[in-house]
C-alpha cells in the first residue's frame, strides 16, 4: 500500500474536518419572538376573591383538587390506556428517530465489504481466444477475492446539514411538548365527561322526583274530579303533564349512555364496560381555589401547545438556512483501503493492497430558479408559523380570561339559582296545599310546578357549567406543565 497516498488522504481528512467544524452556517439564527405580555390576567383578582376550599395538590395533578377518588382513578387509567395519547407518544418517538438521523448526517459513513467471485470466460471472446492459443494450459476459469473498508463524508461547509439537524431537533422538542398537550387534553376530557355523567345522573334524579310529584298531583286531581270538585279538563291536563315529565327520562338516559360510552373511549376500553363506581349517583364535584398568577409570560412556559407552536417556528427558521445552503458547493471526501487478488492466500499480501482517496465537489451552477423557489417557500413558511404562533398566544390569553369569567360568574349564577329553587319549592308546596282546599286553580299549580322544574334543571346545569369552567381554566393555564430546558 502506498504510504504517501494514505498519508495524503489523512492530511486531506484533517483539513476538511477542520473546515467542517469551523464552517459558518448560512441563514438567519433563530431568536424567540417577543410577544406582548400582560403581567397579570385581568380576571386574576376576581379569581382570587372566589370563596372556595383551598387546594394543596400539585398543579400538575390539578384534577385531584376536586376531591373525588372516582375521578382520580378514571384520570389515572386514561393516562395509561388512552389510545390518542399513545399515538402522540409514538409520533414523538418517530420525531426523535428523525432527529437522530439528521444528526448522523454530520458524520462520515463507513462500510466494510468482502467479496469472492468465480468466473468462466468465453472462448469466443477474441482476447480470451488469443490467450488460449498462445498460453499452454490456459485456464479460462478464474477466481477473484477482495476485501476493503470505504468511507464517505460530506463536509458541511455552508451549514446546511447542521441547519437540518437543528430543525429536526426542534421538531422533536415540539413532539415532546405535543405529548404534554395530549395528556392535558385527555385529562380535561375525562374530567369534563365525568362531570357530565354526574350532571345527567342528578338530572335523572330530579326528573324522577318530578315524575313522582306530578303523579301525586294527577292522583289528587283524579280524586277531586271523582267527587265533582274539579272539572274533567284539569284531570286530562294533569295526565298530560305527567306524560311530558316522564318523557324527559328517556332523553336523559340516552345522554347518560352516550357520556359513559365517550368516557370508555377516553379510557381506551370497549364502550359499555361496567364501572360500578359510576353506577351510584354522586353530587357534581366543585372546583377548589385556583391561582392564575404570572400573566402571559407564565402562560408561555405553561402551555404545551404554545411550546409546540414555538418549537415548530424554530424548525421553520432552520429550514430557511437549509434552503440557502443549496446555493453553495457541496464538498465530499471518500476513501477506500482494501485488497484484491486472484489467490486467496495472497489476500493480505502487500502486492494485493490498494488504496484510494477522492475529493468531490458538486455545485449547482444553474437550476432555473429552483433554489430561489425553495428559499422563498421556506421564508413564507416561517412568516406563516410566526403569525400562527402570535395568534395562538392571543387565543391562549383569551381562553384564560374567558374561563375565569365563566367560572366566577357561573358560581354566582349557581348560588342565585339555588336560592331561587328553594323559594319556588316553598311556593309550589303552598299552592298545592291551597289547591287541595279549593282556594287555588289548577293553572296556578301547574305554573308553579313548571317553574320549579325549570329552575331545578337550570341550577344543576349551572353547577356543571361552573365546574366545567374550572376544567377549562386549568387547561387554559397549561395544567401544570412547564417548559423543559432546551436540548443543545
LUMPAKE-928885 format. One record per residue (C-alpha): x, y, z; residue in one letter; residue number from 0. Coordinates in nm, 2 decimals. Each point is the difference from the previous one (the first is absolute). Last residue first. Example, Ala and Ser with C-alpha at 12.3 -4.5 7.8 and 13.67 -1.06 7.14 Angstrom:
<sites>
SITE      px      py      pz  code  pos
SITE    1.37   -0.11    0.71     S    1
SITE   -0.14   -0.34    0.07     A    0
</sites>
This chain:
<sites>
SITE      px      py      pz  code  pos
SITE   -2.85    2.18    2.27     X  487
SITE   -0.31   -0.14    0.16     X  486
SITE   -0.24    0.27    0.13     X  485
SITE   -0.07   -0.01    0.36     X  484
SITE   -0.36   -0.11    0.05     X  483
SITE   -0.30    0.25    0.00     X  482
SITE   -0.24   -0.07    0.28     X  481
SITE   -0.31   -0.21    0.01     X  480
SITE   -0.23    0.08    0.29     X  479
SITE   -0.33   -0.03   -0.20     X  478
SITE    0.10    0.26   -0.26     X  477
SITE   -0.19    0.29    0.13     X  476
SITE   -0.27   -0.04   -0.26     X  475
SITE   -0.05   -0.36    0.10     X  474
SITE   -0.04    0.09    0.37     X  473
SITE   -0.24    0.27   -0.11     X  472
SITE   -0.20   -0.23   -0.22     X  471
SITE   -0.03   -0.25    0.29     X  470
SITE   -0.11    0.29    0.23     X  469
SITE   -0.26    0.09   -0.27     X  468
SITE   -0.13   -0.36    0.02     X  467
SITE   -0.05    0.04    0.37     X  466
SITE   -0.20    0.32   -0.05     X  465
SITE   -0.19   -0.15   -0.29     X  464
SITE   -0.09   -0.31    0.20     X  463
SITE   -0.14    0.21    0.28     X  462
SITE   -0.18    0.23   -0.24     X  461
SITE   -0.16   -0.30   -0.17     X  460
SITE   -0.12   -0.13    0.33     X  459
SITE   -0.15    0.34    0.09     X  458
SITE   -0.16    0.03   -0.34     X  457
SITE   -0.17   -0.35    0.03     X  456
SITE   -0.14    0.09    0.34     X  455
SITE   -0.10    0.34   -0.13     X  454
SITE   -0.21   -0.15   -0.28     X  453
SITE   -0.17   -0.27    0.22     X  452
SITE   -0.09    0.27    0.25     X  451
SITE   -0.15    0.22   -0.26     X  450
SITE   -0.20   -0.28   -0.14     X  449
SITE   -0.14   -0.09    0.35     X  448
SITE   -0.09    0.37    0.07     X  447
SITE   -0.18    0.02   -0.34     X  446
SITE   -0.19   -0.32    0.04     X  445
SITE   -0.12    0.09    0.35     X  444
SITE   -0.12    0.34   -0.12     X  443
SITE   -0.17   -0.16   -0.30     X  442
SITE   -0.16   -0.25    0.24     X  441
SITE   -0.17    0.29    0.17     X  440
SITE    0.05    0.10    0.36     X  439
SITE   -0.23    0.01    0.30     X  438
SITE   -0.16   -0.34   -0.04     X  437
SITE    0.16   -0.14    0.32     X  436
SITE    0.22   -0.24   -0.19     X  435
SITE    0.09    0.29   -0.23     X  434
SITE    0.12    0.20    0.30     X  433
SITE    0.22   -0.28    0.11     X  432
SITE    0.15   -0.03   -0.35     X  431
SITE    0.04    0.38   -0.02     X  430
SITE    0.20    0.00    0.33     X  429
SITE    0.21   -0.30   -0.11     X  428
SITE    0.08    0.17   -0.33     X  427
SITE    0.10    0.32    0.17     X  426
SITE    0.23   -0.17    0.24     X  425
SITE    0.16   -0.18   -0.29     X  424
SITE    0.03    0.32   -0.19     X  423
SITE    0.18    0.17    0.29     X  422
SITE    0.25   -0.29    0.04     X  421
SITE    0.06    0.00   -0.38     X  420
SITE    0.06    0.37    0.00     X  419
SITE    0.27   -0.03    0.27     X  418
SITE    0.17   -0.28   -0.20     X  417
SITE   -0.04    0.21   -0.32     X  416
SITE    0.18    0.30    0.17     X  415
SITE    0.28   -0.23    0.13     X  414
SITE    0.05   -0.16   -0.35     X  413
SITE    0.00    0.33   -0.17     X  412
SITE    0.28    0.13    0.22     X  411
SITE    0.19   -0.32   -0.06     X  410
SITE   -0.04    0.04   -0.37     X  409
SITE    0.11    0.37    0.02     X  408
SITE    0.33   -0.10    0.16     X  407
SITE    0.06   -0.31   -0.22     X  406
SITE   -0.11    0.16   -0.33     X  405
SITE    0.21    0.32    0.06     X  404
SITE    0.31   -0.20    0.09     X  403
SITE   -0.06   -0.23   -0.30     X  402
SITE   -0.03    0.30   -0.24     X  401
SITE    0.31    0.17    0.14     X  400
SITE    0.20   -0.32   -0.04     X  399
SITE   -0.13   -0.07   -0.34     X  398
SITE    0.07    0.35   -0.11     X  397
SITE    0.37   -0.04    0.11     X  396
SITE    0.02   -0.32   -0.21     X  395
SITE   -0.16    0.17   -0.30     X  394
SITE    0.26    0.28    0.01     X  393
SITE    0.29   -0.24    0.04     X  392
SITE   -0.14   -0.22   -0.29     X  391
SITE   -0.02    0.30   -0.22     X  390
SITE    0.36    0.09    0.07     X  389
SITE    0.10   -0.36   -0.09     X  388
SITE   -0.21    0.00   -0.32     X  387
SITE    0.15    0.32   -0.11     X  386
SITE    0.35   -0.14    0.05     X  385
SITE   -0.11   -0.33   -0.17     X  384
SITE   -0.11    0.18   -0.31     X  383
SITE    0.31    0.22   -0.01     X  382
SITE    0.22   -0.31    0.03     X  381
SITE   -0.19   -0.18   -0.27     X  380
SITE    0.05    0.30   -0.23     X  379
SITE    0.37    0.00    0.07     X  378
SITE    0.03   -0.37   -0.09     X  377
SITE   -0.21    0.05   -0.32     X  376
SITE    0.23    0.29   -0.11     X  375
SITE    0.31   -0.21    0.07     X  374
SITE   -0.14   -0.29   -0.19     X  373
SITE   -0.11    0.22   -0.29     X  372
SITE    0.35    0.16   -0.02     X  371
SITE    0.15   -0.35    0.01     X  370
SITE   -0.21   -0.11   -0.30     X  369
SITE    0.06    0.33   -0.19     X  368
SITE    0.10   -0.15   -0.34     X  367
SITE    0.25   -0.25    0.14     X  366
SITE    0.33    0.17   -0.07     X  365
SITE    0.35   -0.06    0.13     X  364
SITE   -0.11   -0.26    0.26     X  363
SITE    0.33   -0.09    0.15     X  362
SITE    0.15   -0.35    0.08     X  361
SITE    0.36   -0.04    0.10     X  360
SITE    0.16   -0.34    0.08     X  359
SITE    0.33   -0.08    0.17     X  358
SITE    0.11   -0.35   -0.05     X  357
SITE    0.23   -0.24    0.18     X  356
SITE    0.09   -0.34   -0.13     X  355
SITE    0.19   -0.30    0.14     X  354
SITE    0.10   -0.34   -0.13     X  353
SITE    0.18   -0.30    0.16     X  352
SITE    0.05   -0.32   -0.20     X  351
SITE    0.38    0.04   -0.03     X  350
SITE    0.03    0.05    0.38     X  349
SITE   -0.16   -0.33    0.08     X  348
SITE   -0.33   -0.02    0.17     X  347
SITE   -0.19   -0.19   -0.27     X  346
SITE    0.30   -0.19   -0.12     X  345
SITE   -0.12   -0.34    0.13     X  344
SITE   -0.34    0.05   -0.17     X  343
SITE    0.16    0.03   -0.34     X  342
SITE   -0.15    0.21   -0.27     X  341
SITE    0.06    0.32    0.20     X  340
SITE   -0.16    0.32    0.12     X  339
SITE    0.08    0.19    0.32     X  338
SITE   -0.15    0.29    0.19     X  337
SITE    0.01    0.36    0.11     X  336
SITE   -0.25    0.24   -0.15     X  335
SITE   -0.06    0.37    0.06     X  334
SITE   -0.26    0.26   -0.07     X  333
SITE   -0.02    0.37    0.07     X  332
SITE   -0.29    0.22   -0.09     X  331
SITE   -0.04    0.36   -0.07     X  330
SITE   -0.34    0.15   -0.09     X  329
SITE    0.02    0.35   -0.16     X  328
SITE   -0.23    0.28    0.13     X  327
SITE   -0.34    0.12   -0.12     X  326
SITE   -0.16   -0.31    0.16     X  325
SITE    0.10    0.14    0.34     X  324
SITE   -0.28    0.25   -0.04     X  323
SITE   -0.26   -0.28    0.03     X  322
SITE    0.16   -0.13    0.33     X  321
SITE    0.02    0.35    0.13     X  320
SITE   -0.37    0.05   -0.06     X  319
SITE   -0.08   -0.34    0.15     X  318
SITE    0.16    0.12    0.32     X  317
SITE   -0.27    0.27    0.03     X  316
SITE   -0.27   -0.26   -0.05     X  315
SITE    0.14   -0.21    0.28     X  314
SITE   -0.01    0.30    0.23     X  313
SITE   -0.36    0.06   -0.09     X  312
SITE   -0.07   -0.37    0.07     X  311
SITE    0.15    0.05    0.34     X  310
SITE   -0.22    0.31    0.07     X  309
SITE   -0.32   -0.17   -0.12     X  308
SITE    0.06   -0.31    0.22     X  307
SITE    0.10    0.22    0.29     X  306
SITE   -0.33    0.18   -0.04     X  305
SITE   -0.18   -0.34    0.01     X  304
SITE    0.19   -0.09    0.31     X  303
SITE   -0.14    0.30    0.19     X  302
SITE    0.20    0.06    0.32     X  301
SITE    0.30    0.19   -0.12     X  300
SITE   -0.18    0.24   -0.23     X  299
SITE   -0.27    0.03    0.27     X  298
SITE    0.25    0.13    0.25     X  297
SITE    0.07    0.30   -0.23     X  296
SITE   -0.37    0.04   -0.07     X  295
SITE   -0.09    0.07    0.35     X  294
SITE    0.20   -0.12    0.29     X  293
SITE   -0.26   -0.11    0.25     X  292
SITE   -0.32   -0.19   -0.08     X  291
SITE   -0.07   -0.17    0.33     X  290
SITE   -0.29   -0.24    0.04     X  289
SITE   -0.20   -0.06    0.32     X  288
SITE   -0.19   -0.33   -0.01     X  287
SITE   -0.24   -0.11   -0.27     X  286
SITE   -0.34   -0.15    0.09     X  285
SITE   -0.08   -0.37   -0.04     X  284
SITE   -0.34   -0.08   -0.15     X  283
SITE   -0.18   -0.20    0.27     X  282
SITE    0.02   -0.38   -0.02     X  281
SITE   -0.22   -0.26   -0.18     X  280
SITE    0.08   -0.37    0.05     X  279
SITE    0.07   -0.17   -0.33     X  278
SITE    0.33    0.19   -0.06     X  277
SITE    0.20   -0.20    0.26     X  276
SITE   -0.14   -0.32   -0.14     X  275
SITE    0.16    0.06   -0.33     X  274
SITE   -0.13   -0.25   -0.26     X  273
SITE    0.15    0.03   -0.34     X  272
SITE   -0.26    0.12   -0.25     X  271
SITE    0.26    0.15   -0.24     X  270
SITE    0.30   -0.23   -0.02     X  269
SITE    0.31    0.14    0.16     X  268
SITE    0.26    0.28   -0.07     X  267
SITE   -0.10    0.21    0.30     X  266
SITE   -0.11    0.28   -0.23     X  265
SITE   -0.21   -0.25   -0.19     X  264
SITE   -0.17   -0.11    0.32     X  263
SITE   -0.07    0.37    0.09     X  262
SITE   -0.17    0.05   -0.33     X  261
SITE   -0.21   -0.31    0.07     X  260
SITE   -0.09    0.14    0.34     X  259
SITE   -0.11    0.33   -0.16     X  258
SITE   -0.20   -0.18   -0.26     X  257
SITE   -0.18   -0.20    0.26     X  256
SITE   -0.08    0.31    0.20     X  255
SITE   -0.13    0.18   -0.30     X  254
SITE   -0.24   -0.29   -0.07     X  253
SITE   -0.11   -0.01    0.36     X  252
SITE   -0.07    0.37   -0.01     X  251
SITE   -0.22   -0.04   -0.30     X  250
SITE   -0.17   -0.31    0.15     X  249
SITE   -0.09    0.20    0.32     X  248
SITE   -0.14    0.31   -0.17     X  247
SITE   -0.30   -0.19   -0.12     X  246
SITE   -0.12   -0.07    0.35     X  245
SITE   -0.05    0.37    0.06     X  244
SITE   -0.20    0.03   -0.32     X  243
SITE   -0.22   -0.29    0.10     X  242
SITE   -0.06    0.14    0.34     X  241
SITE   -0.09    0.34   -0.16     X  240
SITE   -0.25   -0.17   -0.23     X  239
SITE   -0.16   -0.19    0.29     X  238
SITE   -0.04    0.32    0.20     X  237
SITE   -0.15    0.18   -0.30     X  236
SITE   -0.25   -0.28   -0.04     X  235
SITE   -0.09    0.02    0.36     X  234
SITE   -0.04    0.38   -0.03     X  233
SITE   -0.24   -0.04   -0.29     X  232
SITE   -0.21   -0.24    0.20     X  231
SITE   -0.10    0.29    0.23     X  230
SITE    0.09    0.00    0.37     X  229
SITE   -0.21   -0.04    0.31     X  228
SITE   -0.23   -0.26   -0.15     X  227
SITE    0.10   -0.26    0.24     X  226
SITE    0.16   -0.21   -0.27     X  225
SITE    0.17    0.32   -0.13     X  224
SITE    0.15    0.07    0.34     X  223
SITE    0.14   -0.36    0.01     X  222
SITE    0.14    0.03   -0.35     X  221
SITE    0.15    0.34    0.08     X  220
SITE    0.18   -0.16    0.30     X  219
SITE    0.11   -0.30   -0.20     X  218
SITE    0.15    0.23   -0.27     X  217
SITE    0.17    0.22    0.26     X  216
SITE    0.16   -0.31    0.16     X  215
SITE    0.11   -0.11   -0.34     X  214
SITE    0.15    0.34   -0.07     X  213
SITE    0.20   -0.03    0.33     X  212
SITE    0.12   -0.35   -0.09     X  211
SITE    0.09    0.11   -0.35     X  210
SITE    0.18    0.31    0.14     X  209
SITE    0.20   -0.22    0.23     X  208
SITE    0.09   -0.22   -0.30     X  207
SITE    0.11    0.31   -0.19     X  206
SITE    0.20    0.12    0.30     X  205
SITE    0.19   -0.33    0.02     X  204
SITE    0.04    0.00   -0.38     X  203
SITE    0.15    0.35    0.01     X  202
SITE    0.24   -0.11    0.28     X  201
SITE    0.11   -0.30   -0.21     X  200
SITE    0.03    0.23   -0.30     X  199
SITE    0.22    0.24    0.19     X  198
SITE    0.22   -0.28    0.15     X  197
SITE    0.05   -0.13   -0.35     X  196
SITE    0.08    0.35   -0.13     X  195
SITE    0.26    0.05    0.28     X  194
SITE    0.16   -0.33   -0.09     X  193
SITE    0.01    0.10   -0.37     X  192
SITE    0.17    0.33    0.10     X  191
SITE    0.25   -0.18    0.21     X  190
SITE    0.08   -0.25   -0.27     X  189
SITE    0.02    0.28   -0.27     X  188
SITE    0.23    0.21    0.22     X  187
SITE    0.24   -0.29    0.06     X  186
SITE    0.01   -0.10   -0.37     X  185
SITE    0.06    0.36   -0.11     X  184
SITE    0.28    0.04    0.26     X  183
SITE    0.16   -0.33   -0.09     X  182
SITE   -0.01    0.11   -0.37     X  181
SITE    0.16    0.33    0.08     X  180
SITE    0.28   -0.18    0.19     X  179
SITE    0.05   -0.23   -0.29     X  178
SITE    0.00    0.30   -0.23     X  177
SITE    0.28    0.15    0.21     X  176
SITE    0.21   -0.30   -0.08     X  175
SITE   -0.09    0.03   -0.37     X  174
SITE    0.10    0.36    0.00     X  173
SITE    0.34   -0.10    0.15     X  172
SITE    0.03   -0.25   -0.28     X  171
SITE   -0.08    0.26   -0.26     X  170
SITE    0.27    0.23    0.15     X  169
SITE    0.25   -0.29   -0.02     X  168
SITE   -0.10   -0.05   -0.37     X  167
SITE    0.05    0.37   -0.07     X  166
SITE    0.34    0.00    0.18     X  165
SITE    0.11   -0.30   -0.21     X  164
SITE   -0.11    0.16   -0.32     X  163
SITE    0.18    0.32    0.09     X  162
SITE    0.31   -0.22    0.07     X  161
SITE   -0.03   -0.17   -0.33     X  160
SITE   -0.03    0.34   -0.18     X  159
SITE    0.30    0.15    0.19     X  158
SITE    0.18    0.14   -0.30     X  157
SITE    0.31   -0.21    0.03     X  156
SITE   -0.18   -0.32    0.12     X  155
SITE    0.26   -0.24   -0.14     X  154
SITE   -0.17   -0.30   -0.16     X  153
SITE    0.18   -0.31    0.12     X  152
SITE    0.05   -0.34   -0.16     X  151
SITE    0.19   -0.30    0.13     X  150
SITE    0.12   -0.33   -0.14     X  149
SITE    0.15   -0.31    0.15     X  148
SITE    0.13   -0.29   -0.21     X  147
SITE    0.00   -0.36   -0.10     X  146
SITE    0.03   -0.17   -0.34     X  145
SITE    0.05   -0.34   -0.15     X  144
SITE   -0.02   -0.09   -0.37     X  143
SITE   -0.01   -0.35   -0.13     X  142
SITE    0.07   -0.13   -0.35     X  141
SITE   -0.13   -0.24   -0.27     X  140
SITE    0.15    0.04   -0.35     X  139
SITE    0.30   -0.21    0.10     X  138
SITE    0.27    0.03   -0.25     X  137
SITE    0.21   -0.32   -0.01     X  136
SITE    0.24    0.13   -0.26     X  135
SITE   -0.04    0.37   -0.06     X  134
SITE    0.01    0.11   -0.36     X  133
SITE   -0.34   -0.13   -0.13     X  132
SITE   -0.20    0.03    0.33     X  131
SITE    0.13    0.36    0.04     X  130
SITE   -0.11    0.08   -0.35     X  129
SITE   -0.35   -0.15    0.06     X  128
SITE   -0.03    0.19    0.32     X  127
SITE    0.07    0.33   -0.17     X  126
SITE   -0.23   -0.08   -0.30     X  125
SITE   -0.29   -0.11    0.23     X  124
SITE   -0.14   -0.31   -0.15     X  123
SITE    0.19   -0.20    0.26     X  122
SITE   -0.24    0.14    0.26     X  121
SITE    0.13    0.05    0.35     X  120
SITE   -0.10   -0.20    0.30     X  119
SITE   -0.03    0.22    0.32     X  118
SITE    0.03   -0.06    0.37     X  117
SITE   -0.05    0.30    0.23     X  116
SITE    0.06    0.05    0.37     X  115
SITE   -0.09    0.32    0.17     X  114
SITE    0.07    0.17    0.34     X  113
SITE   -0.13    0.34    0.08     X  112
SITE    0.03    0.24    0.29     X  111
SITE   -0.20    0.32    0.03     X  110
SITE    0.05    0.35    0.12     X  109
SITE   -0.21    0.31    0.02     X  108
SITE    0.14    0.34    0.11     X  107
SITE   -0.17    0.22    0.25     X  106
SITE   -0.24    0.29   -0.04     X  105
SITE   -0.27   -0.22   -0.14     X  104
SITE   -0.02   -0.17    0.33     X  103
SITE   -0.16    0.31    0.15     X  102
SITE   -0.29   -0.03   -0.25     X  101
SITE   -0.04   -0.37    0.08     X  100
SITE   -0.02    0.07    0.37     X   99
SITE   -0.26    0.28   -0.06     X   98
SITE   -0.20   -0.24   -0.22     X   97
SITE    0.01   -0.26    0.28     X   96
SITE   -0.12    0.25    0.26     X   95
SITE   -0.28    0.11   -0.23     X   94
SITE   -0.11   -0.37   -0.03     X   93
SITE    0.00   -0.04    0.38     X   92
SITE   -0.21    0.32    0.03     X   91
SITE   -0.24   -0.14   -0.26     X   90
SITE   -0.03   -0.32    0.22     X   89
SITE   -0.08    0.22    0.31     X   88
SITE   -0.27    0.18   -0.20     X   87
SITE   -0.15   -0.34   -0.11     X   86
SITE    0.00   -0.12    0.36     X   85
SITE   -0.18    0.32    0.11     X   84
SITE   -0.27   -0.06   -0.25     X   83
SITE   -0.02   -0.36    0.12     X   82
SITE   -0.07    0.08    0.36     X   81
SITE    0.12   -0.28    0.23     X   80
SITE    0.25    0.13    0.25     X   79
SITE   -0.12    0.37    0.02     X   78
SITE   -0.36   -0.13   -0.02     X   77
SITE    0.04   -0.22    0.30     X   76
SITE    0.15    0.28    0.22     X   75
SITE   -0.29    0.22   -0.11     X   74
SITE   -0.26   -0.26    0.09     X   73
SITE    0.16   -0.07    0.34     X   72
SITE    0.01    0.37    0.10     X   71
SITE   -0.36    0.04   -0.11     X   70
SITE   -0.11   -0.28    0.23     X   69
SITE    0.21    0.14    0.28     X   68
SITE   -0.19    0.34   -0.02     X   67
SITE    0.16    0.30    0.18     X   66
SITE   -0.03    0.24   -0.29     X   65
SITE    0.36    0.10    0.07     X   64
SITE    0.11   -0.34   -0.13     X   63
SITE   -0.06    0.13   -0.35     X   62
SITE    0.29    0.24    0.04     X   61
SITE    0.27   -0.27    0.01     X   60
SITE    0.25    0.22   -0.19     X   59
SITE   -0.10    0.29    0.24     X   58
SITE    0.11   -0.20    0.30     X   57
SITE   -0.27   -0.06    0.25     X   56
SITE   -0.06    0.23    0.30     X   55
SITE   -0.32    0.15   -0.11     X   54
SITE   -0.19    0.26    0.21     X   53
SITE   -0.38   -0.03    0.02     X   52
SITE   -0.18    0.26   -0.20     X   51
SITE   -0.13    0.35    0.05     X   50
SITE    0.13    0.18   -0.31     X   49
SITE    0.19    0.32    0.05     X   48
SITE    0.32   -0.12   -0.15     X   47
SITE   -0.19   -0.06   -0.33     X   46
SITE   -0.11    0.36    0.00     X   45
SITE    0.35    0.12    0.05     X   44
SITE    0.12   -0.22   -0.29     X   43
SITE   -0.27    0.11   -0.24     X   42
SITE    0.22    0.25   -0.18     X   41
SITE    0.28   -0.24   -0.03     X   40
SITE    0.33    0.11    0.15     X   39
SITE    0.33    0.13   -0.13     X   38
SITE   -0.15    0.03   -0.35     X   37
SITE    0.22   -0.11   -0.29     X   36
SITE    0.03    0.13   -0.35     X   35
SITE    0.21   -0.25   -0.19     X   34
SITE    0.37   -0.01   -0.07     X   33
SITE    0.11   -0.26   -0.25     X   32
SITE    0.25   -0.27    0.11     X   31
SITE    0.32    0.06   -0.19     X   30
SITE    0.11   -0.23   -0.27     X   29
SITE    0.32    0.06   -0.20     X   28
SITE   -0.07    0.12   -0.35     X   27
SITE    0.16   -0.19   -0.30     X   26
SITE    0.34   -0.13   -0.07     X   25
SITE    0.18   -0.21    0.26     X   24
SITE    0.37    0.07    0.01     X   23
SITE    0.28   -0.26   -0.02     X   22
SITE    0.23   -0.05    0.30     X   21
SITE   -0.08   -0.36    0.05     X   20
SITE   -0.03   -0.08   -0.37     X   19
SITE    0.32    0.18   -0.09     X   18
SITE    0.19   -0.18    0.28     X   17
SITE   -0.14   -0.34   -0.12     X   16
SITE    0.09    0.09   -0.36     X   15
SITE    0.36    0.07    0.10     X   14
SITE    0.03   -0.31    0.21     X   13
SITE   -0.15   -0.22   -0.28     X   12
SITE    0.23    0.16   -0.26     X   11
SITE    0.30   -0.08    0.22     X   10
SITE   -0.12   -0.36    0.06     X    9
SITE   -0.05   -0.05   -0.37     X    8
SITE    0.35    0.13   -0.07     X    7
SITE    0.15   -0.24    0.25     X    6
SITE   -0.18   -0.29   -0.16     X    5
SITE    0.12    0.09   -0.34     X    4
SITE    0.35    0.06    0.12     X    3
SITE   -0.01   -0.34    0.18     X    2
SITE   -0.07   -0.18   -0.32     X    1
SITE   -0.14   -0.34    0.09     X    0
</sites>
